[in-house]
Amino acid sequence: TGAANAEAIVNGGFRMDCGKRGVVGQAMHFAENITKSDEYAGNGGDKKTVLLVRVYVGRLAHCTSVNPTPDEVAALRAQCTDQGCGAVLVDRLAAKGTFREWAVLKASQCQPEFLVRYKS
């Protein structure tokens, strides 16, 4: 996210209506690896901005499909809403050897801890 958005999150918390549509639909996505996060880091001149966030996930729905079908997405989301899973683990590490990320469906599960600015 960009620097202004990161500061708004730090000051006001996460908002689901601002979440991106990703592999599992509208959600907030978090990476375990800074290399993945760097791909999405807002660029403010010669500096990038990322947030270090505490994400409470609990039990996970697991997605290893690179391009899940609409039925697979619906099933993953149902695991979160109906079966008590706290997030979807989008496991690209298992699928194609890259990175894992978590898609979280509730803003209350995400707590910004640090705003980090660095030179790119």
Backbone hydrogen bonds in HBPLUS format (Angstrom, degrees):
<---DONOR---> <-ACCEPTOR-->    atom                        ^
c    i                          cat <-CA-CA->   ^        H-A-AA   ^      H-
h    n   atom  resd res      DA  || num        DHA   H-A  angle D-A-AA Bond
n    s   type  num  typ     dist DA aas  dist angle  dist       angle   num
A0042-GLY N   A0001-THR O   2.83 MM  41  4.88 132.8  2.06 132.3 119.8     1
A0006-ALA N   A0002-GLY O   2.88 MM   4  6.09 158.8  1.92 154.8 161.6     2
A0007-GLU N   A0003-ALA O   2.98 MM   4  6.20 159.4  2.02 150.0 155.0     3
A0008-ALA N   A0004-ALA O   3.00 MM   4  6.24 152.2  2.08 143.9 151.8     4
A0009-ILE N   A0005-ASN O   2.92 MM   4  6.20 151.0  2.01 149.2 156.8     5
A0010-VAL N   A0006-ALA O   2.97 MM   4  6.26 161.3  2.00 150.8 155.5     6
A0011-ASN N   A0007-GLU O   2.97 MM   4  6.15 156.2  2.03 146.1 152.5     7
A0012-GLY N   A0008-ALA O   2.76 MM   4  5.74 146.4  1.87 144.2 153.6     8
A0013-GLY N   A0009-ILE O   2.65 MM   4  4.49 144.2  1.77 133.1 135.6     9
A0018-CYS N   A0015-ARG O   3.10 MM   3  5.61 159.7  2.14 112.9 119.3    10
A0019-GLY N   A0016-MET O   2.94 MM   3  5.08 161.4  1.98 109.3 115.5    11
A0027-ALA N   A0020-LYS O   3.09 MM   7  5.89 157.0  2.14 149.4 153.2    12
A0022-GLY N   A0025-GLY O   3.05 MM   3  5.08 166.2  2.07 124.2 119.8    13
A0025-GLY N   A0022-GLY O   3.11 MM   3  5.08 164.1  2.14 115.0 113.4    14
A0028-MET N   A0104-VAL O   2.99 MM  76  5.20 168.8  2.00 148.8 151.9    15
A0104-VAL N   A0028-MET O   2.81 MM  76  5.20 167.8  1.83 153.1 155.2    16
A0030-PHE N   A0102-TRP O   2.87 MM  72  5.14 150.6  1.96 142.7 152.5    17
A0102-TRP N   A0030-PHE O   2.72 MM  72  5.14 157.4  1.77 149.9 157.0    18
A0036-LYS N   A0033-ASN O   3.04 MM   3  5.54 129.4  2.30 111.1 122.1    19
A0037-SER N   A0033-ASN O   3.20 MM   4  6.60 161.7  2.23 147.7 153.0    20
A0038-ASP N   A0034-ILE O   2.76 MM   4  5.86 149.9  1.85 148.2 155.7    21
A0039-GLU N   A0036-LYS O   3.10 MM   3  5.50 141.3  2.25 107.2 117.2    22
A0040-TYR N   A0037-SER O   2.93 MM   3  5.47 147.2  2.04 114.3 123.5    23
A0041-ALA N   A0038-ASP O   3.32 MM   3  4.87 155.7  2.38  93.1 100.2    24
A0049-THR N   A0042-GLY O   3.03 MM   7  5.33 136.8  2.22 138.9 149.9    25
A0044-GLY N   A0047-LYS O   2.70 MM   3  5.24 166.4  1.72 169.2 172.2    26
A0047-LYS N   A0044-GLY O   3.30 MM   3  5.24 163.0  2.33 111.7 115.5    27
A0120-SER N   A0046-ASP O   3.20 MM  74  6.12 155.6  2.26 140.3 145.4    28
A0048-LYS N   A0118-TYR O   2.68 MM  70  5.39 158.6  1.72 159.5 165.4    29
A0118-TYR N   A0048-LYS O   2.97 MM  70  5.39 153.7  2.04 143.6 151.5    30
A0050-VAL N   A0116-VAL O   2.93 MM  66  5.31 158.0  1.97 151.3 158.6    31
A0116-VAL N   A0050-VAL O   2.81 MM  66  5.31 176.6  1.82 169.7 169.4    32
A0052-LEU N   A0114-PHE O   2.78 MM  62  5.00 167.0  1.80 149.3 153.8    33
A0113-GLU N   A0052-LEU O   2.82 MM  61  5.62 161.9  1.85 155.5 160.4    34
A0114-PHE N   A0052-LEU O   3.12 MM  62  5.00 160.6  2.16 138.6 142.6    35
A0054-ARG N   A0111-GLN O   2.85 MM  57  5.09 166.9  1.86 153.7 149.3    36
A0111-GLN N   A0054-ARG O   2.84 MM  57  5.09 162.2  1.87 153.8 159.0    37
A0056-TYR N   A0109-GLN O   2.81 MM  53  4.99 166.9  1.83 151.9 156.1    38
A0086-GLY N   A0059-ARG O   2.71 MM  27  5.63 153.5  1.78 155.4 161.5    39
A0061-ALA N   A0087-ALA O   2.94 MM  26  6.27 168.2  1.95 158.4 162.1    40
A0089-LEU N   A0061-ALA O   2.73 MM  28  6.07 167.6  1.74 170.4 168.1    41
A0063-CYS N   A0089-LEU O   2.86 MM  26  5.93 170.9  1.86 164.6 161.8    42
A0091-ASP N   A0063-CYS O   2.77 MM  28  5.83 156.5  1.82 162.6 170.9    43
A0072-GLU N   A0069-THR O   3.02 MM   3  5.10 115.9  2.45  99.0 114.6    44
A0073-VAL N   A0069-THR O   2.95 MM   4  6.29 159.6  2.00 158.9 164.7    45
A0074-ALA N   A0070-PRO O   2.95 MM   4  6.14 161.1  1.99 146.2 151.3    46
A0075-ALA N   A0071-ASP O   2.98 MM   4  6.19 153.2  2.05 143.8 151.0    47
A0076-LEU N   A0072-GLU O   2.94 MM   4  6.19 156.8  1.99 149.6 155.6    48
A0077-ARG N   A0073-VAL O   2.92 MM   4  6.14 166.0  1.94 156.6 160.2    49
A0078-ALA N   A0074-ALA O   2.91 MM   4  6.03 150.3  2.00 142.3 151.0    50
A0079-GLN N   A0075-ALA O   3.04 MM   4  6.31 145.3  2.17 141.8 150.2    51
A0080-CYS N   A0077-ARG O   3.03 MM   3  5.14 126.1  2.33  96.5 110.6    52
A0081-THR N   A0077-ARG O   2.93 MM   4  6.28 156.4  1.98 151.7 158.7    53
A0082-ASP N   A0078-ALA O   2.67 MM   4  5.31 162.1  1.70 147.7 153.6    54
A0083-GLN N   A0079-GLN O   3.26 MM   4  4.67 135.5  2.47 102.1 113.3    55
A0085-CYS N   A0079-GLN O   3.01 MM   6  5.67 163.3  2.04 147.3 142.9    56
A0088-VAL N   A0103-ALA O   2.92 MM  15  5.08 164.9  1.94 145.6 150.2    57
A0103-ALA N   A0088-VAL O   2.84 MM  15  5.08 165.8  1.86 150.9 155.4    58
A0090-VAL N   A0101-GLU O   2.77 MM  11  5.26 156.4  1.83 162.4 167.8    59
A0092-ARG N   A0090-VAL O   3.19 MM   2  6.07 128.8  2.47 105.1  91.1    60
A0101-GLU N   A0090-VAL O   3.09 MM  11  5.26 154.5  2.16 137.1 145.1    61
A0095-ALA N   A0091-ASP O   3.10 MM   4  6.33 155.5  2.17 139.7 147.4    62
A0096-LYS N   A0092-ARG O   2.75 MM   4  5.51 166.4  1.77 138.6 142.8    63
A0098-THR N   A0092-ARG O   3.26 MM   6  5.49 161.1  2.30 114.9 112.2    64
A0097-GLY N   A0093-LEU O   2.97 MM   4  4.12 137.0  2.16 110.2 116.4    65
A0109-GLN N   A0106-LYS O   3.14 MM   3  5.79 166.8  2.16 117.6 121.7    66
A0110-CYS N   A0107-ALA O   3.12 MM   3  5.63 167.3  2.13 122.8 124.2    67
